[in-house]
Amino acid sequence: MKELLEVIAKSLVDVPDSVVVEEEDRGSTLVLKLYVADGDMGKVIGKQGRIAKAIRSVVKAAASKTDKTKKVIVDIVDD
């Protein structure tokens, strides 16, 4: 899931080198923290959060294919 989120985020931002994804396993929950540069925050979130919602949907769909017991949370954090 980490690699998928990195690929999606890097394709959206102006500074792909600043994209960092941290993975934290909390038992039945997998938390993915996406760090981007301040100037790229709007590109990742989108108008009214539509792009962020789409990113979360894609990652959750991919996660459900691999492991149906894990819940995936995507947090977007500015650097």
KESE-265815 format. One line per 8 residues: number of its first residue (from 1); for each residue x, y, z of C-alpha. Coordinates in nm, 2 decimals, m for minus. Example, Ala and Ser with C-alpha at 12.3 -4.5 7.8 and 13.67 -1.06 7.14 Angstrom:
! KESE-265815
1	1.23,m0.45,0.78 | 1.37,m0.11,0.71 .
END
This chain:
! KESE-265815
1	0.00,0.00,0.00 | 0.29,0.23,0.08 | 0.43,0.21,m0.27 | 0.09,0.27,m0.43 | 0.03,0.58,m0.23 | 0.38,0.71,m0.32 | 0.32,0.66,m0.69 | m0.01,0.84,m0.68 .
9	0.12,1.13,m0.47 | 0.43,1.18,m0.68 | 0.23,1.20,m1.00 | 0.02,1.48,m0.85 | 0.28,1.71,m0.70 | 0.53,1.96,m0.84 | 0.81,1.84,m0.61 | 0.80,1.46,m0.62 .
17	1.12,1.43,m0.41 | 0.95,1.58,m0.11 | 0.68,1.30,m0.10 | 0.73,1.06,0.20 | 0.50,0.79,0.31 | 0.53,0.64,0.66 | 0.36,0.31,0.74 | 0.24,0.24,1.09 .
25	0.08,m0.10,1.18 | m0.17,m0.08,1.47 | m0.29,m0.43,1.49 | m0.61,m0.45,1.27 | m0.54,m0.10,1.13 | m0.28,0.02,0.89 | m0.21,0.40,0.91 | m0.03,0.55,0.61 .
33	0.10,0.91,0.67 | 0.16,1.10,0.35 | 0.40,1.40,0.38 | 0.42,1.66,0.10 | 0.57,2.00,0.06 | 0.36,2.30,0.17 | 0.31,2.42,m0.19 | 0.18,2.08,m0.30 .
41	m0.08,2.03,m0.02 | m0.36,2.18,m0.23 | m0.28,1.95,m0.52 | m0.30,1.64,m0.31 | m0.62,1.75,m0.13 | m0.80,1.91,m0.43 | m1.12,2.12,m0.43 | m1.34,2.03,m0.14 .
49	m1.11,1.73,m0.07 | m1.21,1.54,m0.38 | m0.86,1.43,m0.47 | m0.79,1.32,m0.12 | m1.11,1.12,m0.11 | m1.02,0.96,m0.44 | m0.67,0.87,m0.31 | m0.82,0.71,0.00 .
57	m1.08,0.52,m0.20 | m0.81,0.37,m0.43 | m0.58,0.27,m0.15 | m0.86,0.12,0.05 | m0.98,m0.08,m0.25 | m0.63,m0.21,m0.31 | m0.59,m0.30,0.05 | m0.92,m0.49,0.05 .
65	m0.79,m0.71,m0.23 | m0.48,m0.81,m0.04 | m0.60,m0.83,0.32 | m0.97,m0.81,0.40 | m0.91,m0.79,0.78 | m0.71,m0.47,0.78 | m0.86,m0.12,0.79 | m0.65,0.14,0.61 .
73	m0.63,0.51,0.71 | m0.46,0.76,0.49 | m0.34,1.08,0.67 | m0.22,1.37,0.47 | 0.04,1.58,0.65 | 0.22,1.89,0.53 | 0.60,1.90,0.57 .
END
